[in-house]
Amino acid sequence: MAKRIAFINPNSTEAMTNSCATSFAGIIGNGYDVRAVTNHDGPPAIQGEEDGAASVPGLLSAIAKNDDCDGFVLGCFDDTGLAKARAMTRKPVIGIGQASFHLAALRSGHFHILTTLAVSIPVIRANIEQQGFAGVCSAVLASGVPVLELEHNPDQSADIISEHIAAIEAENQNPTIVLGCAGMTNIHGQLQARHQAVLIDPIMAAARLMPALLL
């Protein structure tokens, strides 16, 4: 029987839920039934601590309503509500941010994070500290691209983010860069094709790690 995974988008933008869940399902492959869940009580995008806090009640409600699933993925790079979600269930709960930190550290030892707006940097830095990655995260940087622009204007967003990747490459030999937003999964392929840096898609990271936790 296929394992059921709830891919929960903590924000209320359903198009983002669908595109990210489709990416996750395509990577995790056969043997898994991926259920796309949108937190309709959340903000349209999570950009900073205030948006994250506003999304938590609906996120936890989504965990409870999908208790028939075998595992949960929280599709926000800020790992919004992760500790509270894990306290609700004995089933695996993966935050895509934490998943990407683990994969990047295993791949290269050290990594950079390139996120959307500067308002998200304090939250990400706090997670890095709390999750034990401070010694291997070289920098947390912002591209200036708002979350929903990744959905509405992916090509323009990719051009801007590519410039930031190039700047990191210019100062670091063979860097590994975590793309610090769920919505960047839509442009990961075209960005990787442009650059020598190893680019970690956080949704890909969660899809690779979830099967190991469901054994």
N, C-alpha and C positions, 0 to 999 in steps of 0.2 A: 504493500500500500504506500502511495506517495506521502511523503512528509508535507504537512501544511505549514507554510511560513507566512506570517502577517507582515507585510512591508507597510509600516505606518509612517505617513508623512505628517509631522507635527504641525505644519501650516495648512491653511485652508484652500490652497490653490490646487484644484483637482487635476489640471493639466500636468502640473509638476509631479503629482503622485503617480499618474499613469506613465509618464515618460521614464521616471526613475524606477518604478516597479518593473516596467518592461525591460529596462537595462539589467536589473537584478536577475530577473527570470532568465534572460538570455545567457547570463554568465553562469548561474548555478546549474542550469541544464536539466536533464531529464531526472525524474524521480522526486520532484518537488512541485507542489502546488502552491504558487505564490498568490496571495490575496492582497490586492492593493486597497489600503485603508486611508482615507483622508480625514484629518481632524477638522471638521467644519466649524468647530468652536475656536479654532486658533486664528492668529493673524494671517494675512495673505502671504507674508514672508517673515522669516525669523532673522532679524538683523540686530543682534545685541541682546543684552541681558533682559531688558524689559519685554521684548517680544517672546523670548524664551519662557519667562515666567508666565506670561499670558497663555501660552500653549499647553502648559503642564496638565491642568485639570482635564481637558479634552483628550490629551494623550493617554492619561491613565484610564480614562473611561474606555478608550479604544482597546487597551490591553484587556480590560475586564470583559468587554463585549465579544472579543475574539479568543476567548479562553480555550476554544476547541482546537486552536492551532498548536503546533509542536514547537514553534520558536517565533521570535519577534525581532524585527529589524527596525530601529528608530532612524528614519531617513533624514536626519538633520546633522550636519557636521559638528554643531555645538554639543552634541550628545545630550540634548534637552531632555530632562526628566529621567535620565538613565538610572540613577541610583534608586529613585522611587519606583520605577518600573520593575527593576530587579527584585525589589522588596515585596512585590505583589505576587510573584510567581516563581516556581522552582524551574520553570522551563527556560531555555537560553534566551537572553535578551542582548542583542548586539547594537551598540552605537556605532554608526559608520565612521565617526571621528576616531574613536579608540581603535577600531579595526584597522584603519589606515595607518595609525601610529605603529601598531605592531608589525604590519606588513612592511612598512618602510624601514623600520629598525632591523628587521630580519634580512631585508634585501641589501641594505647598504650601510647599516650602522648609524649613520647620521642623515638627517633630512631637513629640508626647508618646508614650510607651509605657505601656500599662496591662496588667500581667501578672497572674499568679495569686498566688503566695506571695512574701514578701520574700526567701526563700532563693535565688530565681532572679535577683534584681536584680544581684548582683555578676557573674554570668556574662554577663548581657545587656549590662551596662555595659562589660565587657571586649571583647565583640564590637563594640559601638559604636565604641570606641576603635580597635580593630585594623582595622576595615573603613572607617574614615575619616569617620564620621558624628558625631563628638563636637561639632562646631561647629553642627550643625543639630538635634540631639536635645535638646529642652528639659528633659525629665525622664523618669526611669524609675520608675514607681510600681507598687505592688502592691494588688490588690483584696482579698486575703485569701481568695479562693475557690480551693480545691484543684483540681488538674487534673481528677481523676475526677468531681468534683461537676458539672463542665460536661456530662459524659456522663449521669450518673445523675439529676441534679436541674437540668435546664437552665433552667426558669422561675425558680426561686429564685435560681439563679446570675445570671441576667439582671437580676433586680431589684437585687441587690447591686452588680453591675458598673455598672448604670445610675446608681446613686447616685454612684459615683466619677467617671463621665463628667460628670455634672451639676456636680460640684465643680470639675472642670477647666474646664468651660464658664464657670462663674461667675467664674473668674480670668483667662480668656484669650478674646480675641475670635476667633471662627471658627476654633477649633483643629482640627488634624488629629491623630487619636489612632490609633496602631497597637494592635490587640488582640493582646496578647503571649502567645498560646497557640494551638496548632493546634485545640484543642477549642472555641475561641470561634467557629469557623466556623459551628457549629450555631445560634448565637444572634445572629450578625452582623445578619441581616435585621431581627429584632425590635428590636435595639438601635438600628440606624440609623433606624428608623421613629420612635423616641422622641426623637431628638436632632438638632440642627442641625450638630454637629461632623461632620467627615468621618471616618468610621471605616474603617480599613484592615484587612481580613481577610487574614492572612498566606498562607493557602492560595489565596485569590483572586489575591494578588500573584504567587505562584509559577506559577499557571495562566496568567496573562497574559504572563509573561516567558518561560516555557519555549518557546513556539512561535518566538520570536525567536532563540533559541539553537540551534534545530534546522534553521534555514534552510540 
